[in-house]
């Protein structure tokens, strides 16, 4: 916990090492020996940041960057971490977040949202998944947004990346929103969204699935932008004790801060809930088919 506490107080590792008269490499070696799980989690987080920050960074470049920063790491360890976190596919011509695995046998649906402009609620929902770092592991957050108001209408956190994570977020949205005729659900091409259980649930609710084009994370730009806001305003710099702590903190941010307080320039500087309330006759009771399915 020493490393996390030092970062949380805002001190730079390099500055602290200089004050203590030790090298950064020596500090990281001591940390690896004394708290291996904390060190492994922090290293994985740094590997993810370097991999996703520049898709041209291969394992050799990342190894050099880590070593220059003082990490006691070799290229074999970097390769292992990238393989375990599904980062090997980031380099090359395509871009895939660490939470996306589009190498699957399921049908990939056409991008119906590419030229859509939502003019009311429940015309276009967008979904995505991101990771959240705890002190010794990663957990995952799935969200569903209404593209018209940018409101978070469904979310779920879990310590796994199974399809049920995305499904539980979808079920939350279906419990509180009406499925309007022609409603489109847009996501990336990941297996969680393309699998049979998820697509069947969309079809049962009368929702049309839509997926991004290969190698085009910009096709889901609204969800990507939301994730950046979440990381910048809530997650970055926080040390969550465990999954329950992360759920409570992030859930509070989503429902109390983001939906009710955070102002958006695209919404005439209103929060999502206030913006929806300002639009006449937008909110409706849940669709009977959704209520029956949820029950």
Secondary structure as the mmCIF struct_conf table of DSSP 4:
data_model
#
loop_
_struct_conf.conf_type_id
_struct_conf.id
_struct_conf.beg_label_comp_id
_struct_conf.beg_label_asym_id
_struct_conf.beg_label_seq_id
_struct_conf.end_label_comp_id
_struct_conf.end_label_asym_id
_struct_conf.end_label_seq_id
HELX_RH_AL_P HELX_RH_AL_P1 UNK A 2 UNK A 8
TURN_TY1_P TURN_TY1_P1 UNK A 9 UNK A 10
HELX_RH_AL_P HELX_RH_AL_P2 UNK A 13 UNK A 20
TURN_TY1_P TURN_TY1_P2 UNK A 21 UNK A 21
HELX_RH_AL_P HELX_RH_AL_P3 UNK A 24 UNK A 34
HELX_RH_AL_P HELX_RH_AL_P4 UNK A 36 UNK A 53
TURN_TY1_P TURN_TY1_P3 UNK A 55 UNK A 56
HELX_RH_AL_P HELX_RH_AL_P5 UNK A 59 UNK A 68
TURN_TY1_P TURN_TY1_P4 UNK A 69 UNK A 70
HELX_RH_AL_P HELX_RH_AL_P6 UNK A 75 UNK A 84
TURN_TY1_P TURN_TY1_P5 UNK A 85 UNK A 86
TURN_TY1_P TURN_TY1_P6 UNK A 88 UNK A 89
BEND BEND1 UNK A 90 UNK A 93
TURN_TY1_P TURN_TY1_P7 UNK A 98 UNK A 99
BEND BEND2 UNK A 104 UNK A 106
HELX_LH_PP_P HELX_LH_PP_P1 UNK A 107 UNK A 110
BEND BEND3 UNK A 112 UNK A 113
TURN_TY1_P TURN_TY1_P8 UNK A 114 UNK A 115
BEND BEND4 UNK A 120 UNK A 120
TURN_TY1_P TURN_TY1_P9 UNK A 121 UNK A 122
BEND BEND5 UNK A 123 UNK A 123
STRN STRN1 UNK A 124 UNK A 133
BEND BEND6 UNK A 135 UNK A 137
STRN STRN2 UNK A 138 UNK A 146
TURN_TY1_P TURN_TY1_P10 UNK A 147 UNK A 149
STRN STRN3 UNK A 152 UNK A 158
BEND BEND7 UNK A 159 UNK A 160
BEND BEND8 UNK A 162 UNK A 162
HELX_RH_AL_P HELX_RH_AL_P7 UNK A 163 UNK A 176
BEND BEND9 UNK A 177 UNK A 177
TURN_TY1_P TURN_TY1_P11 UNK A 181 UNK A 182
STRN STRN4 UNK A 184 UNK A 187
BEND BEND10 UNK A 189 UNK A 189
HELX_RH_AL_P HELX_RH_AL_P8 UNK A 191 UNK A 194
BEND BEND11 UNK A 195 UNK A 195
HELX_RH_AL_P HELX_RH_AL_P9 UNK A 196 UNK A 204
TURN_TY1_P TURN_TY1_P12 UNK A 205 UNK A 206
STRN STRN5 UNK A 208 UNK A 211
HELX_LH_PP_P HELX_LH_PP_P2 UNK A 212 UNK A 213
TURN_TY1_P TURN_TY1_P13 UNK A 214 UNK A 215
HELX_RH_3T_P HELX_RH_3T_P1 UNK A 217 UNK A 220
HELX_RH_AL_P HELX_RH_AL_P10 UNK A 221 UNK A 230
HELX_RH_PI_P HELX_RH_PI_P1 UNK A 231 UNK A 235
TURN_TY1_P TURN_TY1_P14 UNK A 236 UNK A 237
BEND BEND12 UNK A 242 UNK A 242
HELX_RH_AL_P HELX_RH_AL_P11 UNK A 243 UNK A 252
HELX_RH_PI_P HELX_RH_PI_P2 UNK A 253 UNK A 258
TURN_TY1_P TURN_TY1_P15 UNK A 259 UNK A 261
STRN STRN6 UNK A 264 UNK A 264
HELX_RH_3T_P HELX_RH_3T_P2 UNK A 265 UNK A 267
TURN_TY1_P TURN_TY1_P16 UNK A 268 UNK A 268
BEND BEND13 UNK A 269 UNK A 269
STRN STRN7 UNK A 270 UNK A 270
HELX_RH_AL_P HELX_RH_AL_P12 UNK A 272 UNK A 277
TURN_TY1_P TURN_TY1_P17 UNK A 278 UNK A 278
BEND BEND14 UNK A 279 UNK A 279
TURN_TY1_P TURN_TY1_P18 UNK A 280 UNK A 281
HELX_LH_PP_P HELX_LH_PP_P3 UNK A 285 UNK A 287
HELX_RH_AL_P HELX_RH_AL_P13 UNK A 288 UNK A 294
#
